[in-house]
Amino acid sequence: MKNKNTLHRLFEFAGSCKGLLLSSVVFAVLGAGFGIVPYIAVSRIIIQICAGDYSLKSILPMAVIALLGYLLQLGLSTASTVRSHRAAFTVLKNIRTALTKKLSRVPMGFVLDTPSGKFKTMLVDTVEKLELPLAHMIPELTANIMIPVLMLIYFMFLDWRLAFIALATFPVGMLCYMGMMKDYEERYDRVIKAAKAMDAATVEYIGGIEVVKAFNQSSDSYRKYAEAVKENENSKSEWFKKTNPYYAAGIAIAPSSLIGVLPVGSLFYISGSISAGSFISCIILSLGLIAPLIQALRYTDSIAMVDATVKEIGSLLDTEEMERPEKRVSLKGEKIEFSNVSFSYKDTEVLHSTSFEANENEMTALVGPSGSGKSTVARLIASFWNAGSGTVKIGGVNVQNIPLSQIMEHIAYVSQDNYLFHLSIRENIRIGKPDATNSEIENAAKKAACHDFIASLPNGYDTIVGDSGSNLSGGEKQRIAIARAILKDSPVVILDEATAFTDPENESIIQHSISELVAGKTLIVIAHRLSTITSADKIIVMNEGNIEAEGKHAELTQNCALYKELWNAHISTLDIKEVSA
């Protein structure tokens, strides 16, 4: 979707509702046509009266025509607005769907490097702002342009001279409008960006309110938020200061048709070149000729906002994706192979020609100091990123040749940052298998050692976990996340320090659940507590993006100095905890 203008993108977002949009425009045009009927009918009545025809028989039909024209214009414009609103809702749905699908296809690094509030703001607030402009601009802008055009045609029929005089002030008003449009896009773009920056800073401020309070930071003293609010104020003030004088002058001058029509029309009437009825009709038409065009100009801000918003959405949709095929492939088992894999975060290489194998139906553990590259390995297996060089294979197939949807089905990934949705515990576990029965959910919870604490809650499995699982402890969230992975029953399971916050009394139970989880599966474990991986079939020791050693626990304690150091540090920590207890 690269290099597409705003109209082109909106047309694509319209999808199946293009017919609604088209019919909305048709109804708006028809409504505009009938909108001129009352003006014509009233002018004919005035001409008849000025000619001395006062009979109800002559006046009543025109009055009825005027009323019917008004009612038809009202009905058609309402139908147009209803259809345009329905189309706008569909467009918004399609935009949100496209954005969420895009986020699932871009590298995870792009998501992590983007402020958390930006995606929320875009998906919820930014997209929602498009609804009213899209729903109203199409019918109303069409009507506000068509009605003056039709009125002008009839005006020309009555007296072409006064018609041109009535339009004389409009070009002057347009000159003011042109002055307003100088650097308008740049200034309004600043307004849009400032508003979005303030929204993102607000989300961040609220999310970090605990830290703000702990360090006695008010909204004024929290610099990032304060600066965003100030920039929002300054951008709008600057935009208003440079825009409003031109706009005020334009809307004052442009509709002043009577300034020319009244004196010149009076001269024409005195000289006998125009009848009284036609003169009065021209006065009435001049009053309604320019006003709709001025109303159309009021959509300038809306058009600019839609353009800026669609461009912002387009910039995300144009983000480079992880190119993967659509057709599913056949995998020969679940063996995982890294062959000379290197990977960089921006300009920093964190994996250096890494090679290893993780056999199917076995537990392979990754250990090492913080920053050694363990989580990077796990995320490359899960296809959160593409390897910079080398190959990552699952079942003998390069992951870059496997559809992302198939990867997601094939792998269950549980990290130390276990996100739970603002749903019940039951529904959070059911995410692993949407059609799971309550019995299956409870069995998964039992294997993950969380059934007992769930059952002890007042609402049991129907307990709402809160925003991001805020109503639960870190250990409880972890066990629920593990239960979700157990329920998913994927052939490959990745536990990225998933038991880091598990309380000691449940560690042995978690160990048992992990051993059940590995049965018939390929299990990758990134260990925070080395005691949880002593039974692993293979332990890979990583350091600064390199593999330092491979083997089982017993042999590594003898042959690998780094592993021995890590193990001794772990044991010391356990001893300290026992003493403290």
Buried (B, 14 or more C-beta within 10 A) or exposed (E): EEEBEBEEBBBBBBBEBEEBBBBBBBBBBBBBBBBBBBBBBBBBBBBBBBEEEEEEEBBEEBBEBBEBBBEBBEBBBEBBBBBBBBBBBBBBBBBBEBBEEBBEEBBBBBEEEBEEBBBBBBBEBBBEBBBEBBBBBBBBBBBBBBBBEBBBEBBEEBBEBBBEBBBBBBEBBBBBBEBBEEEBEEBBBBBBBBBBBBBBBBBBBEBBEEEBEEEEBEEEEBEEBBEBBEBBEEBBEBBEEBBEEBBEBBBEBBBBBBBBBBEBBEEBBEEEEBBEBBBBBBBBBBBBBBBBBBBBBEBBBBBBBBBBBBBBBBEBBBBEBBEBEEEEEEBEEBBBBBBEBBBBBEEEBBBBBBEBBBBBBBBBBBBBBEEBBBBBBBBBBBBBBBBBEBBBBBBEBBBBEBBBEBBBEBBBBBBBBBEBBBBBBBBBBBBBBEEBEEEBBBBBBBBBBBBEBBEEBEEBBEBBBEEBBEBBEBBBBBBBBBBBBBBBBBBBBBBBBBBBBBEEEBBEBBBEBBEEBBEEBBBBBBBBBBBBBBBBBBBBBBBEBBBBBBBBBEEBBEEBEBBBEBBEEBEEEEEEEEEEE
